[in-house]
Amino acid sequence: MAGTAVRGRLTWQVATVAAVSDETDSVRTIALDLPDWPGHQAGQHLDVRLTAEDGYQAERSYSIASANGEPVAITVERLDDGEVSPYLTKELRPGDQMEIRGPIGNWFTWGPDDGGPLLLIAGGSGVVPLRAILRYRQLSGSNVPVRLLYSSRSLEDVIYREELDMYRGTADVRYTLTRRQPPGWGGFVGRVDDAMLGRVAWTASQGPLAFICGPTRFVEAVAELLVARHYPESRVKTERFGGA
């Protein structure tokens, strides 16, 4: 997709909110109507720009939550001290408008021709672009084997939980809960570590393609563990948010 990786070549366009849906108490998915959208790939992101009545502007980047060919959607986690996310997750309504620039990024993307097997590892809202990959895998009819390991504070904090559970027939979907587990919980507990990866990850000899998304420290720690397991660095794709 020519020109989508460089912000300077992209122009802002006005998007209209088509629908909003709450995923958890602090996370909302926003579907957008973008008549001039050029199309996107699973794993790309976009920029959002909001302009206040006094002219003050704020920009943020968000992963695209929808698959190739689907209407554009983003999923936003509310940060109570943030400038943008409280508005997007509490006040935004269908019919409202905002400026969008994108799609952006060609490194953290997947298509059926890229093969697999796929290892998807998410921390918190880092599941958003991985959900787009899962949706595109299904929509494209790909039979590439896939395993998802999703680290969340609690089961209530799992974003897209109902949808992700539906993939269990065609994908290996597992959660690890770091702070609170429901009675009788039989899944993983705690942060992703080497022992956990030993039970989930494909071996390096199987030629896996790994996608890791989440907070910076989470992504760096998991990537280092996979490289220590002899995953080629070129086969470990990372997307991170938050401070270094």
N, C-alpha and C positions, 0 to 999 in steps of 0.2 A: 504494500500500500504506500505509494510514493508520498514522501513529504510528511508522514504522520509522526515521525520521531523527533522532529525539531520544532520547538514552540514558536520560534521566530517566523516560521512559514505558515502558521495557523492563524486564523482570524476568529474573533469572537462572534458568536451568533446567539440570538435570543431563543431560549427554550421555555416552553410552557409546561407546567406540571400537569401531567395527565392523571396521576393517582398517587396516593401514599398509603403505605401499609406498615404497621408496627411489627417488627420481628421479635423484639424483647422490650423490657421496660425502658431501655435507653438506646435502642437501635431502630432505625426506620429505613425502609426502602422507598425510593422516590422514582417513579416512572416519568419519563420526559418525552415530550413531543418536539422533535427537531426536524422540521421539513427539509433542511439542507444538510442533514448528517451524511457524511460520505461512506459510512459503514465502519465497523470496527472488528477487531480480532479478540478472542477470549484471552484475557490477561492484560489488556491495555487499560489505561486510565484517562481521565479528563480533568480539566481545570474548571472550577466554578468561581464566578466573580459576582459579588453582591455590592450594590451601591446604595448607600444611605441617602436620606433626603438632603443632608448637608453636603453631599458629594463624596463623603468618605467611602473608600472602596476596600474590600477585603477579598483575597483570593485563597483558595484551597484546592488541593488535588485529591481526587477520589477515584478508586478503582471502579471500573465498569462491572456491574453485577450481572449483566445479561450476556448471552451468547451471540455469536455472529448471526446476523440476520434478524435478531429479536429487537424490539423497541429498546432504546437506551434506558438503562436504569442504574442508579447508584444506591449504595447502602451506606448510611451514615451513623456512626456511633457518637452519642452526645458526650461532650466534654464540658462539665459544668462551668469551667472557667474559660471556655472557648469563645471566640467572637462569632463564629459561623455555625458550628454544629447545634447550639441550642435553638437557633432560629429554624434551621432545616428540620430538626426533629420535633419541635414543639409548635411552631407558628405557621409553617409553610402549609398551604392548602392547594387543592386542585384549582387550576386557573391562574395561579401566581406565575410570575416569570422571573428568570434569572439568566445571566450570560454564561455560555458554555464555550470552551475551546478544546478541541481534540478531534480524533483520538490521539493519544500520545504513547510512545514506547513500543518497540518491536522485539525487545530481548525477552521479556517475561510473557511470552505468548505461546499458545499451543494450537496445532491443527493436526488432523489425522495423518498427514504425510510425515509429521515429526516422529511418529511411532511411540514406542514405550518399551517396557512397561512404565507406567506413571506412578511416581511416589509424590503425593501432595501432602504437605505438612503446614498447618495453620496455627497461629496463635491469635486468639481473640478475633477482632474484625479482619484479620489477615485472611480469613476464609473467603472474603468477597470475590477476588479474582479467581480463586480455586473453584468456587461455585460456578463461575462463568465457564471454566474449562470443563467441569463435569457436565454442565448443560449442553455444551457444544459437542462433547463426546457422544452424548445420547442422541442429540438431534442429527448428527452426521451419520449415525449408524455405525460408528467405530466400535470394534471389539477389542481395542487395546486394553490389556489388564490395568487396573488402577487400584491403588490403596490410598486412603485418606486418613491421616492422623491429625485430630483437631484438639488442641489444648484450650480449655476454657475454665473460668473460675468455678462455675457450677453448671448443672444441667439446664437451669433456667436461663443461663447466659449464652447457651449455644444458639448461634444465629442460623436461620434456615433449618432448624432441627427436623421439622416434619418432612421437608424436601430431602434432606440428606439421608434420613432414615429410609426413604423410598428407594434410594439408590442401592440399598443393601443387596438387592437381588442380582445386580450386575457389577457391583464394586464392593471392596472391603472397606467399610467405614467404621472408624473407631474414635472414641473420645477419651481424653484424659482430663480429669477434673482436679484442679489444683487447690481449691479452698474448701469446697463443700460438696459432699456426696450424699445422694438420697439413700434411705435405708435399703439394704440389700444390693447396693451397687456392685456389679461384677466387672466393670470396666477398669481401665487404668486410673491410677491416682498419682498426682504429683506432676512435676515438670518433666518435659521430654528429656530423657537421658540415653546413654548408650545401651543400657539394658533394655529399655523400652523399644528403641530402634531395632535391637536384635530380634525382637518378636514381630516387628511390623515391616521393616524395610526389606526391599529386594536385595539380594547379594549383588556386589559389583559385577560379578561374572554374568549376571542376567541382563546387563546393559541398560539399567533403568535411567529414566530422565526424571530428575527431582525438581519440584517447585516448592519453595519455602516462602511464606509471607507472614509478617507479624511485626511486633516491636523489634527494634534494632538488635538488642541483646539476645532476644530469642532466636532471631534469624541467624546471627553470627554463630551462636553456640551450636545450633543444629547443623549448619553448614560445615562447621569444623568437624563435628562428629561423623558426618557422611564422608568427608574427604579422608578422615582417619580410617574409614571403612573402605578406602580405595575407590571411592566414586571420583571419576575425573572431574576437575573443576569446571570444565566446559559443559558437563551434564548436570550441574547443580545451579539452578537459576533462582535468584533471590530478589525479593521486593520487600522493603522495610519502611517503617514509619516511626516517628519519634526521634529523640535526640540520639547522637552517637554515643 
